[in-house]
């Protein structure tokens, strides 16, 4: 087994790649300016990029890789990328290569097939670093690029393990500056453009709200969160704050979304938005991660907490949620199972609801509600005028 793993790692070595070219009688690579010798790869981190002009995902990813390549070269990193064409003909290869600043292997279907088998390429686009570092053959580095950008360099298994450790430290560490700041930014923004130092948030309970305007459930949850946020602004003053982590499709949509929010946000163009989504493993939106005053996670399911309890859940600790559950159970025990209200013809049955509008006072309500099974009619328990006399309920 150890011998097999060693051979698998060796497959990715740059010398193996060169030997394949030499075996095909190829002693050069193509640059945008012309032919260059294989020795131009000496002392560089060499990567292979399998792509094709006809492939839509390839054409979407290529500009991202161009930006990454230019940024790395601009900071003095010794990197070279070699394009291995999956195009159907040489014209397609030439057209695709026009948008690439790196090198390419000559268009050769047999060479492509041999390299694809060697590196176990089963899809495109496919990006791999030629380093014997423990990343197995067939392991695409594109997810690493998507997740970490320039920080992924040199795109090795060792670097990926380091980055995962850093993510874990940020997630557990309790330091807002490490979590929310970037190299060029130590603040979050208000909707009026004001910059609020992240240091000002230390010691507060923080909600990280992941959402997008295009998402109907997000629009509904934004209303719920806004209600809870505004109530807490009155009851607990400045001890609770929300930071919007935009999942909007573009910057214009972000501004339209953020304009209706009373809290703060990470700037749209800042990569920290993507990093936070990765760090907290956000798989769907809306999502609300709540951090305690010590900066550590209280819950990653703040959406359910706010939807169920609203501002009453503050400070969002387990003990507070348990206290609410006990209190609600006691309240329910003190209510009749059904009532005959003077304002309605049908029997109203006691139910629970995350949110509803009372048809009597027109105010929002949560938890216990008297509802009609025959029509869309809901009443706060405190609004019931029972045929046997008003209910004396204090909720």
N, C-alpha and C positions, 0 to 999 in steps of 0.2 A: 504493500500500500504506500509506504514512504517513497519507494522508487517511482511509483506512478505519479504521486503528487509532485515529485521533483521534475519529472519529465513534463508535466502539465505546465509548471511555472516556466520551464526553459523555453516552451513554445512561444512565449511572449517576448523573449529576449530579442533585442534589436539585431544581433548577429544572425539569428534565425531568419528574420525578415530579409536581411541583405542576401543571405545565401539563396533564398528563394528567387530573388531577382537575378542573381548571377547565374543560377541554374537555367534561367530563361534567356540568358544572353543579354540581360539588361544591366548596364553599368552606369546608368544616369537616372535622374529624376527631372521632372518638368517644373519650372517656375513660371510665373507670369511673364518673365523676361526671356525665357529660353531654357536650355538644358543646363543642369548642374550635376556635378559628380556626387556619388554616394558618400564621399568623404565630407560633404557639407553637413552631414548629420552628426559628425564627431562632436562629443562633449555636449550634446543637447538631449533634453528629454523629448523623445520621439513618440508621436501618437499617430494612429491610423484612423481615418475617417471614411467609413463606407457609406456612400450616398448616391443619389441619382436625380437627374433633372426632372424626371417624370413623377417623382415621389413628393406628394404634398407635405407630409411631415418633415421630409428632408429640407424642403425649401423654407419651411417655417423655422427649423432649428439652425440652419446654416448662418443667417445673420447674427444669431445669438453667439454662435461659435466664433464668428469673425470678430465681434466686439471683444469677446474673451481673449482671443489670440492677440489682438492689437493691444489690449490692456496689459497682458502679460509681457509682451515684447517691449512695451513702453516703460515698464518698471524693471527692465533689465533681466527678465527671466529667460533662460536659454531653452526655448521650446521650438519644436518644429512639428507640423502636422502634415501628413501625407494623405492625399485624397485617393481612395480606391474606388473607381467608378463602377456602378451597377447600371449604367446607362445602356440603352438598347443598341446604340450605334455611336460612332465617333463624333458625329455632329452634336448629339445630346451631351456627350462628355465635354466637348469644347464649350458649349453654351453654359453648362453648369460651372465649369472651372473658371469662367470669366469673373465670377463674383467672389473668388477665393484668393486671399493674399498669401497662401502657403504653397507647398509643393504638391505634386501629383505623380503617381506612377503612370507610365504610358498606358493608353487604353488597350487592354488585352483581356478578352473574355476568359481564356485559360488561366491567366495570372489571377484574375479576380476570383475564379472558382477555386484555385489552389489556396489562396489566402483566406477565403471564406471558410473553407474546410479546416484550415490550420487554426484559425481563431474562433471557430464555431459560430460564425455569424449567421443568425437565423431570422434577422429582420434588419431593416434600415429605417432611419439613420442608425448607425452603430459607431461608437467612439471608444477607442481602447489605447491605453498607454503601454508602450513596450518596455515594461519593467518587471523583473522577476521579484515580485514583492508579496505574493500570496493571493492576489486576485486571480481567480481561475479563468482559464480560457473560456470564452463565451460570455463573459461578464461585461455588460455594457456600462460605460462610465457616464452616459448621458444623464441618468437620474442624479448622479453626483454633481454634475455641472448645473442641472436645474436647481438643485437644493442649495448648493454652496457657492456657485459662481467662481470668481477668481480664487476664493479660498480653497477650492478643491485641488488646485495644483499641488503636486504633479499627478493627480488622478490615480493614486495608488491605493491598495487595500490598507496600507499602514496609515496613509493620510485620512482615509475615510474613518478608521477607528479613532484617530485623534479627534476628528471633528465631532463624532458622536459623543465622546467624553466631554468635549467643550459644551455641547448642547445639554448634556445631562447636568453639568455643573451650573449652567445658566438656569435650568429648570428648577433645580433644587436649592440653588445658592442663596436666594433671598435678597439679591442685590438688584434693585431696579435699574441702576445705571448700566449694569452688564446686560440686562435683558432688553431694555428699551432704547438705549443710545447706540449710535454708530460712530465711526471714526471722525466724521465731520459734523456730528449733531449731538448735542447734549440736552435737547429740549423736545417737547411735544407742542402741537399747535392747537389754538382755539379757532372756532369757525370764523372769527373776525380777523384772523391772521396773527394774533398775539402769540409770541413764543413763551411757553411756560417751562422753566428749568425742571428737568427730571428730578433734581435734588429736592424740589419743593414737594414732591409726592411721597417722600420718605415718611414712614409712619402711618400712612393712610391705607385703608382697604381699597384695593384697586380691582376694577372689572375690566378685563381685556375682551372687547366685543368684536367678533369676527362676523362681518355681514356685507351684503351688497344690495344695491338698489334694484337690480334685475331680479332679485329673489323674493317672491311673494311672502314666504314665511318670515323672511328678514324684515320686511316692511311691517308685518303684523307685530313681530317681537319688538321692533324699535319703539312702537307705541307703548307696549307694556313696560319696557325698560325705562323709557322717558318718564312715565308716570311714577315708577318707583324711585327714580333718580331725583325728580323734583320734590317728592315727599321727603326723601332723606336729606335733601338740601335744607329743609325746614327743621327736621327733627334732630339730625346729627351734624348739621352745619357742614364743615369742610373735611370731615373725616372719611368721606367716601368719594371716589372719583372713577370715572369710566374713560378708557382709552379706546378709540375706534381703530380697528385694524381692517382696513378696507379690502374687500374682495371684489370691488367694482371692476368693470371691464376696461375703463379708461379714466383719465384724470377728470374729464368733464363730468362723467357720471359720479365720480367721487365727490366733487364739489356740490353737485345737486343733492346728493345723499347727505353729506355732512352739514349742509346748510340748515337742515331741519333738526339737528342734534344739539343738545345743550352742553355736551361734554367735550373732551379733547381728542386728538387723533395723532397717529404717526403720519408724517407727510407721505403723500401717495407715491412719490418717486423714490422713496427710501426703501432699500432692499430689506430692511428690518421687518417689514410687513410679511414677506415670504419666510423669513427666518423664524418669526414667532409662530406662524402656521405650522412649520416643520417641527419646532421645538415642542409644541404642545399637541402634535399629531392631530391637527384639525382635519377631519375627513368630510365634514359637512357643515353647512351654515343654515341658520344662525347658530353661533356658538359663543358661550360666555365663560371665560376662565376667571375665577375670583381668587385674588391674592390677599393674604392677611396683612396686617400692619408690619409684620416682620418680613414681608416680601415672599413668603412661602405659600404654596398652593393650599387654598381651602377647599375648592372644588373645581373640577373641569366641566361640570354640568350645571353651571349657573343658570342656563336657560330654563331648565326644569324648575329650579328653585324660585326664580323670579316669576315664572308663569303660574306656579302654585301658590306662592305666598306674598309676592310683591315686596314692598318695603318692609313688611313685618319680619322678613327673614334676616334682616341685618342684626348682627355682624356676620351672618352666613356660616356660623360654626355648627358643628354637629350637635352640640348641646342646645343651641338655639332652635334648630330644626326639630329636635326631639321635643323640646318644650312646646313648640307650636302644635305638633301632632297630638300631644297629650291634651292641650287646651282645646283644640278643635273637636277631639273625641268627647270631651266633657260637654262642650256646647251642643253637640249633636244629641247627646243623651237627654238634654233638657228641652228638646224640641219635639213637637208631635210629629208622627209619621206622615200625616196629611191634614189639610185644613180646607174649610169652605170659606173663601174670601168674599166679602160683600161686593168687591169690584169685578168679580169674575164668576161665570156660570158653572165652570167645571171644578172638579176636585183638584187641588194642588198637592202634589206629593213632594216630600222632602228628598232632595238630592244634593250632590256636591258638584261644583263646577269650578274650573280654574279661573274663568272670567265670564261675566254676563252683564247685561244692562237691565236694571229693574224697570219694569213697565209702569210702576207707580211713580217713583221719584226721579226716574231717568238717569240715575247715577250708576256708575260701575260697581260691581260686587264680585266677591270671591267666596269660595268655600261652600257654605250652606245656602241653598236656594229652594224656594217652593216653586215647582214647575208644573205646567199643565202638559199631560201626555197627549192631549187632543189638539192643541194649538201652541203656537210659539209665544207663551206667556210666562214670565219669570217675575218673582217677587223676592225682595230682601225679606228675611224673617221679621225685621223691625217694621216693615211696611204692611204686614198682614193685618187686615181687619176681619177677624174671625166672626162667623155668625154667632158663636157662643160668647163673644167678647174679645177685645183686643188682646193679643199676646204680649205678655210683659217679658221682653227679651232684651238683654244688654250684651251686644257682641262687640 
